[in-house]
């Protein structure tokens, strides 16, 4: 379901990212497959330096369908960035990818806090964040960070996932399971 990024998937991911329902909400926008290949190479190198964590989201046949990333890692915290190709919207891949990625971040990579900055016009992402019971809207509780994100214009809402909240939720609901594909059924 998730794997480390590699250059071979760039063409397929670029085609999916280019869709008009996806492209406006992708952090690393490119206008050609060659540019996307270059950005992917930079992403792999940045991960090797510990600046970010990036995974390719795969479908059941191991075809690349999107990416999930933790950017701007600092003090055991970072910003989540996720996108899926349009054909895969609404099929449960987003939730499954997030659960697997959060488990890796919190229990293997030593991350304590995941932030999400979501454009106030990105209704799809706002709804997705609202479905995660361990997500807290942090516009007030992280006011300094919220104001920094919106220094030029009131564009983003800020959300936070703490390791403690995530762990409490997963323990109560038995989400940490050996077969994560069961999350698709939930």
N, C-alpha and C positions, 0 to 999 in steps of 0.2 A: 504493500500500500504506500509506503514511503521509502525513498532511497536517496543516497547522496547524489547531488547534481553531477551530471557529466555532459560533455560537449555533444555527444551523439544524439541527444534528444532535442537539440536546439531547434531544428526545422519544425518538428511537430508542435513544440510549445509555442514557437513564434506564430504559427498559423492559428492556434487556438487563442493566443493573446490578442491578435489583431482584430477580433470580432468587435464591432461597435458597442456591444453590451458589456464587454470586458475591458477593453483598452483604456477607457477614461479612469478606471479605478486601479490600474497597475502602477506600482511605484517606479519600476525601471522600464520606462517606455522606450521602444525602439521602432524605427521605421523600415528596417530591412532585416532579413535573416542574418546577414553578415554582422550587423550591429548587435543583434541578439546573441549571436555566437560570442562576440567580443565581451559583452556584458556578462554572459555566463562564465567565461574564462576569468573575468575579474571577480565574480562572486565566489568561484572555487578558491581563488587565491586569497580573498578576504577571509574566507572560512578557515583556511590554513593558518592565517595570522590571528584568529580568534575574534575577529571583528563582527562576525555574524554567523548564523547557522541557517543553512538552506537545504531544503529537501524537495525532491520531485514527488508529486502525488501521482500514483499509478492506479489504473482501474484493475478489474479482476484478471485481465489478460496481460498485465504488466506494461500497458501502453501509457505513456505520459499524458496526463490530463490537466496539470496545473502545477503550481508551486506553493510552498509554505515556508516562510522565512522569519527569523528573528534578527532584526536589524539594530544597529546602534547599541550594541551590548556595552554596558557600563555598570559597575557596581552590582553585578549579578541580576541585572534587569535589561530589558530590551523591548523593541516595538515589533509587534506581529504584523506580517504582511502575507496575505493569502489571495490567490486567485485560481479559479477553475475555468476551463473552456466552457463556452455556452452550452454545448450538448450535454454537459454533466451537471448543470444547475438543477437543484431540486431532487437529486437522487441519493442524498445521504453521504456523498463523498466528503463534503466539507466538514461535517461533524466528526466523521471517522478520522480524517486527517488531523484535525485539531486534537482529538483525544490522544492519538498516537504521538503527535509532536509534543504535546504538553507533558506526557509521561517521560519522553526523552529529555526534554528541557529541565523539568523539575527533579527527576530522579537519576539522571545520568550526567547532565551538563552543569549542574549546580546553579541553575537559574532560580531566583526567588520571586521575581515579579515580571509579569508580561503585561505590557501596555498595548492598547489598541487605539490608534487615532483614526476615527472614522469621519469622513466628510458628512456633514449634516444633510447633504442631498443624496447620499448613498443609502437609500431605503433598504436595499437587499442586505447590505452589511449590518445595518442597525437592527434589522429583524433577526439576522443570524446571531448577533451578539446577545440579543434579548432572549434567545432560546437556551443560552448557556447559564444555568442557575448559579454558577460560581463567579460570574462576571459582575463587577460593580462599576456603575457610572462614577467617574472620578473627577468631574469638572470642579466640584467643591472641595473634595478631600485632597486633591493634588493641584490646588489652585495655581501655584507658581508654574508648574509644568503645563497646565491647561492654557495659561496666559501666554507662555512662551510659544506654544504651538499656534496660537491665534494672534501673534504679535502684529501681523500685517492686516489681517481680516478675520472675522468670526467665521471660520470655515469648518473646524473640527469639534467633535465631542471626544472626550477622553474616557477610556474604559480601562479597568485594571483587573488582572487575575493574579492573586497571590498564591504562592505554593500552599500556604496553610488552608485557604478557602477551598482550593482545588482538592487537596488531600482529604479534607473533611467531607466534601461532597462525594468523592469517589469511594471513600471507606463506607459511608452510610448507604450508598447505592450499589456497591459491588461492581463498580465500573472497571476497576483494575482486575482484569480477567486474562486468562491465558489465550482466549480466542477473541481478539478485538473485532473480528468480522461480525460478532453479535451486535455491535453498536449500530450496524446498518439496519438491523431489525427493530431497534428501539424507536 
